[in-house]
Amino acid sequence: MKLIKFAMNFSRDEDGAVTVDWVVLTAAIVGLGIAVLASVSGGTTGLANKISSNLTAMEVSTY
């Protein structure tokens, strides 16, 4: 009898469902962040190389 009561209470309990929702949402946010980082990294590397070459080519004048 206790096992049936335990099973009924367990099936009605919704505390874990919120945790699963947060885990899924967090995983989605992390996945989107990685996707954005992967798509933008090529452009930022190219821009950093252009800035570096321009700064290297500049002359510093002394008085």
C-alpha positions in Angstrom: 0.0 0.0 0.0 2.9 2.4 0.8 4.4 1.7 -2.6 1.2 2.7 -4.4 0.9 5.8 -2.4 4.5 6.7 -3.0 4.1 6.1 -6.8 1.0 8.3 -6.9 2.7 11.2 -5.0 5.8 10.8 -7.2 3.7 11.1 -10.4 2.0 14.3 -9.2 5.2 16.0 -8.0 6.2 18.8 -10.4 9.3 20.1 -8.6 11.8 18.5 -11.0 10.0 19.8 -14.1 11.1 23.4 -13.4 14.7 22.2 -13.1 14.5 20.4 -16.4 13.1 23.6 -18.0 16.0 25.7 -16.7 18.6 23.1 -17.9 17.1 23.2 -21.4 17.0 27.0 -21.5 20.5 27.3 -20.2 21.8 24.8 -22.8 20.0 26.7 -25.5 21.6 30.0 -24.4 25.1 28.4 -24.3 24.6 26.8 -27.7 23.5 30.1 -29.2 26.5 31.9 -27.7 28.9 29.3 -29.1 27.2 29.6 -32.6 27.5 33.4 -32.5 31.2 33.2 -31.4 31.9 30.7 -34.2 30.3 32.9 -36.8 31.9 36.2 -35.7 35.4 34.9 -34.8 36.7 35.0 -38.4 35.7 38.6 -38.9 37.2 39.7 -35.6 40.5 38.0 -36.4 40.7 39.7 -39.7 39.9 43.1 -38.2 42.5 42.6 -35.5 45.1 41.7 -38.1 44.3 44.9 -40.1 44.5 47.0 -37.0 47.8 45.5 -36.1 49.3 46.1 -39.5 48.1 49.7 -39.5 49.6 50.3 -36.1 52.9 48.7 -37.1 53.1 50.9 -40.2 52.6 54.2 -38.3 55.5 56.4 -37.5 55.8 58.1 -34.1 57.3 61.6 -34.5 59.6 63.0 -31.9 60.3 66.6 -31.4 
